[in-house]
Amino acid sequence: MSVGFHATTGLRSSTPGAALPNRHTHTLNVLLLAFAILVVLCPTALANYQLGTPMFTRNGWDYSASTMFDGSLQKFWWCGSGSTSGYGGLTDVIYYRFYDYSAKQWSAIYQVITPVVGSWEFNGGSGTCNPTVVKGSFSPGDGNTYTYALYYTAQNDGNGKVGVAFSKDGVNFVKYAHNPIIYPIVFPSTGRYGCASSSSFNSNGVSGVYIFEYDDTASYGTRFWLRYAADGINFGAPSVISTSTNFVTTIPASDMGYDPSTQTFYAAMSSAWRSGDREAWQFGFYKMAASQVFSGGQGVWQLLGLVDTNLTGSYLNLQAKLDRDGYGNVSLPNLTGYFSTGTNDATTWDLSWVIHLAQPSTVPFKRYYNPNVAPIGDHWVTTGAVKSGYNLESTAGYLFMAPQSNTVPLYSCLAVYDHFVSPWSNCEGQTVLGMNGWIYQTKPTGVSTNALYRCLISINGATDHFVSVDPNCEGWKTESLLGYAKSQP
């Protein structure tokens, strides 16, 4: 979680901005199939994923962005490295910036929430982080009524807590006089993270706010919780939310958005963490009926698609947040996620985006080849990104983005230089890059499919795996039948 890491001091150069997904500004039912090159970088098309490049780079780290589409503006509040009075190093602060689709330009960057040294919100490199922002009408007792509530996480004693600040314009915030407003379920707790603000939702358009939070102190263990406050401040007792899915166990560091037309919640949830890493390398898009979200831990999240190293090419893909309106509602049929790419060096973390397109439900399974990879060249068969030097040879078929009846997963793996596909989640002891998709286990009736085989080239002890529609593997060794992929999207 964000508040838990201690800041580093590495700096990088900054650039003013990059590509954002295009949107129509006069409706919430946003068309996200067309994209504009806003500055210098362009997105990459990956079938029913649209993958963006880092929006901008800045000195230090940038992640955990709460986003909001508001008229012609795309607004961002995020956690980044900054300074505060009385401390010589870098710490977590919260920034704000917007992109104006009408003017096609970025605003300046504003530092809007800064930890106070000596207060509950400061512990060295861990300062104020995990912003989640909603609009409404909030009256915190200081004689003013505010339009924005920003919930954030901080700690000074090893126990994460949640505070709130209010603003009339989204830039100038006033911290609530009686922060923190949410404590860990078990407080104090030793050896636990505590609680953290993950997401917020305004249920009545005024001040009836639900907070969705991470907490690892209760007997349930590390779970996802919700609390409600009619005034956006005085939150009641927590209720646990299910983290069960129809495929993988999720990590309850999440963002949620609501679709009122179907009474369904959508979520972006982390789902994989490599041993020794400080953040997640995979997250997924999910949905669940609101009745199950509010059922006290019952229900199963339905996976819509996974974003990981295989798809993006980034070692880490962390702290994903959904694009929502000011009250926490998503715009469908497509889901946009803002997340950070980078490595275990936090100074490499940059904000990027990905769009999960609702149709089609499959992704092309493409075979690439680079003859210059020592010692015998390398085939790379994947639904995701490949490095330069790999040339497209063919499309083997189309894999489902999420589990279907009679399907099994295919993973993207790496053994030193040899990229290969495996049905085993541990990649047979090699490096796991992520998920390619799901393939029919047995040949279905009424569906046009290609039988796919895992093949092996072995020369003087060197190996090169590939996938073929030829059961004889084009003259090389046939290792196994992987399954049956759709021949069309």
VENTAQUI-V84959 format. One record per pair of residues at least 4 apart in sequence whose C-alpha atoms are under 6 Angstrom apart, sorted by the first residue. I is the first residue (numbers start at 1). J is the second residue. D is the distance in whole Angstrom. If there is no record, write none. Layout:
i = (I	I)
j = (J	J)
d = (D	D)
This chain:
i = (3	6	6	7	7	11	11	12	13	14	14	15	15	16	17	17	18	18	18	18	18	19	19	19	19	19	21	22	22	23	23	23	24	25	25	28	29	37	43	43	43	44	45	46	47	48	49	49	49	50	50	51	52	52	53	54	54	54	55	55	57	60	60	61	61	61	61	61	62	62	62	62	63	63	63	64	64	64	64	65	65	66	66	66	67	67	67	68	68	68	68	68	69	69	69	72	72	73	73	74	74	75	76	76	76	77	77	78	78	79	79	79	80	80	81	81	81	82	82	82	83	83	91	91	91	92	92	92	92	93	93	93	94	94	95	95	95	96	96	97	97	98	98	99	99	100	100	115	115	115	115	117	120	120	121	121	121	121	122	122	123	127	128	128	129	129	130	130	131	131	132	132	132	133	133	134	134	134	134	135	135	135	135	136	136	136	136	137	137	137	137	138	138	138	139	146	146	147	148	148	149	149	150	150	151	151	152	152	152	153	153	153	153	154	154	155	155	155	159	159	160	160	161	161	161	162	162	162	163	163	163	164	165	165	165	165	166	166	167	167	184	184	185	186	186	194	194	195	195	196	196	197	198	198	198	198	199	199	199	200	200	200	201	201	201	201	202	202	202	203	204	207	207	207	208	208	208	208	209	209	209	210	210	211	211	212	212	213	213	214	215	215	216	216	223	224	224	225	225	225	226	226	227	227	227	228	228	229	229	229	239	240	240	241	241	241	242	242	243	244	245	245	245	246	250	250	251	251	254	254	255	255	255	256	256	257	257	257	257	257	258	258	258	258	259	259	259	259	263	264	264	264	265	265	265	266	266	267	267	268	268	269	269	270	270	271	271	272	272	273	280	281	281	281	282	282	282	283	283	284	284	284	285	285	286	286	286	286	287	287	288	292	292	303	304	305	305	307	308	309	309	309	309	309	310	310	310	311	311	312	313	314	315	316	316	316	317	317	318	318	319	320	320	321	321	322	322	323	324	324	324	325	333	334	334	334	335	335	336	336	337	337	338	338	339	339	339	340	340	340	340	341	341	342	342	361	362	362	362	362	362	363	363	364	364	365	365	365	365	365	365	366	366	366	366	366	367	367	367	367	368	368	368	368	368	368	369	369	369	369	370	370	370	370	371	372	373	373	378	378	379	380	383	397	397	397	398	398	398	399	399	399	399	400	400	401	406	406	407	407	407	407	408	408	408	409	409	410	410	410	410	410	411	411	411	411	411	412	412	412	412	412	413	413	413	413	413	413	413	414	414	414	415	418	420	422	427	439	439	439	440	440	441	443	448	448	449	449	449	449	450	450	450	451	451	451	452	452	452	452	452	453	453	453	453	453	454	454	454	455	455	455	455	455	455	455	456	456	456	457	457	457	458	458	468	473)
j = (126	125	126	91	125	59	60	59	59	57	58	56	57	56	55	56	39	40	41	55	56	37	38	41	42	55	35	35	36	30	31	32	30	71	72	331	331	42	51	52	53	51	50	50	363	357	355	356	357	354	355	354	353	354	352	350	351	352	351	352	350	81	347	80	81	346	347	349	79	80	349	350	79	340	351	78	79	130	319	77	78	76	77	132	75	76	323	74	75	324	325	326	73	74	325	100	101	99	100	98	99	98	96	97	98	95	96	94	95	93	94	129	92	93	90	91	92	90	91	93	90	91	125	126	127	126	127	128	129	113	114	128	112	113	110	111	112	109	110	107	109	106	107	105	106	104	105	121	122	127	128	122	155	156	127	154	155	156	127	156	156	154	153	154	152	153	152	153	151	152	150	151	199	149	150	148	149	326	327	147	148	326	327	147	205	206	207	146	147	206	207	145	146	207	145	167	168	168	166	167	165	166	164	165	163	164	162	163	197	161	162	196	197	160	161	159	160	161	193	194	194	195	182	183	195	180	181	182	179	180	181	176	173	174	175	176	173	174	172	173	194	195	218	217	218	215	216	214	215	213	214	213	212	213	254	255	211	212	255	210	211	212	209	210	327	328	208	209	327	208	208	230	231	232	229	230	231	232	228	229	232	227	228	226	227	225	226	224	225	224	222	223	221	222	252	241	252	239	240	241	238	239	235	236	238	235	236	233	234	235	296	296	297	293	296	297	297	298	250	300	300	301	302	302	270	271	270	271	268	269	267	268	321	266	267	265	266	328	329	330	264	265	329	330	263	264	329	330	290	288	289	290	287	288	290	286	287	285	286	284	285	283	284	282	283	282	283	280	282	280	318	308	316	317	307	308	317	306	307	305	306	307	304	305	301	302	303	304	301	302	301	298	299	402	402	401	402	311	434	313	314	315	433	434	384	433	434	384	385	385	385	341	343	341	342	343	340	341	339	340	339	338	339	337	338	336	337	336	328	329	330	329	358	356	357	358	355	356	354	355	353	354	352	353	351	352	353	349	350	351	352	349	350	348	349	400	398	399	400	401	489	398	399	383	398	382	383	395	396	397	398	381	382	394	395	396	380	381	393	394	379	380	390	391	392	393	378	379	390	391	377	378	389	390	377	377	377	378	418	464	466	419	436	485	486	487	485	486	489	437	438	439	485	437	438	437	440	441	438	439	440	441	438	439	441	437	438	422	423	436	437	438	421	422	434	435	436	421	433	434	435	436	419	420	421	427	431	432	433	418	419	431	430	464	465	427	432	483	484	485	483	484	483	484	486	487	484	485	486	487	484	485	487	469	483	484	468	469	482	483	484	467	468	480	481	482	467	479	480	465	466	467	473	477	478	479	464	465	477	463	464	476	462	463	473	478)
d = (5	4	6	6	4	5	5	5	6	5	4	6	5	6	5	4	5	6	5	4	6	5	5	6	6	6	5	5	6	6	6	6	6	6	5	6	5	5	6	4	6	5	5	6	6	5	5	5	6	6	5	5	5	6	6	6	5	4	6	6	6	5	4	5	5	6	5	5	6	4	6	5	5	5	6	6	6	6	5	5	4	6	5	5	6	5	6	6	5	5	5	6	6	5	5	6	5	6	5	5	5	4	6	5	6	5	4	5	5	6	5	5	6	6	6	5	5	5	5	6	5	6	4	6	6	6	4	5	6	6	5	5	6	5	5	4	5	6	5	6	5	6	6	6	4	5	6	5	6	5	6	6	6	5	6	5	5	6	5	5	5	6	6	5	6	5	5	6	6	5	6	5	5	6	4	6	6	5	5	5	5	5	6	5	5	5	6	6	5	5	6	5	5	6	5	5	5	5	6	5	6	5	6	5	6	4	6	5	6	6	5	5	6	6	6	6	5	6	6	5	4	5	6	5	6	5	6	5	5	4	5	6	6	5	4	5	5	5	6	4	5	5	6	5	6	6	6	5	4	6	5	5	6	5	6	6	6	5	5	6	5	6	6	5	6	5	6	4	5	6	6	6	5	5	6	4	6	6	6	5	5	6	5	5	5	6	4	6	5	5	6	6	5	4	6	5	5	5	4	5	5	5	6	6	5	5	6	6	5	4	6	5	5	6	6	4	4	6	6	5	5	4	6	6	6	4	5	5	6	5	5	5	5	6	4	6	5	5	5	5	6	4	5	6	6	5	6	6	6	6	4	5	6	5	6	6	4	6	5	6	5	5	5	6	4	6	5	6	5	5	5	6	4	5	6	4	6	6	5	6	4	6	5	5	6	5	5	5	6	5	5	6	5	6	6	5	6	6	6	5	5	6	5	6	5	5	5	4	5	6	6	6	6	6	5	6	6	5	6	5	6	5	4	5	5	6	5	5	5	5	5	5	6	6	5	5	6	5	6	4	6	5	6	4	6	6	6	6	5	4	6	5	6	5	5	6	6	5	4	5	6	5	5	6	4	5	5	6	6	5	5	5	5	6	4	6	6	4	6	5	6	5	6	5	4	5	6	4	5	5	6	5	6	5	4	6	4	6	6	6	6	5	5	5	6	5	6	5	6	5	5	6	6	5	5	5	6	6	6	5	4	5	5	6	6	6	4	6	5	6	6	6	6	5	6	5	5	5	5	5	6	6	6	5	6	6	6	5	5	6	4	5	6	6	5	6	6	6	6	5	6	5	5	6	6	6	6	5	4	5	5	5	6	6	6	5	6	5	6	6	6	6	5	6	4	5	5	5	5	6	5	6	6	6	5	5	6	5	5	6	5	6	6	5	6	6)
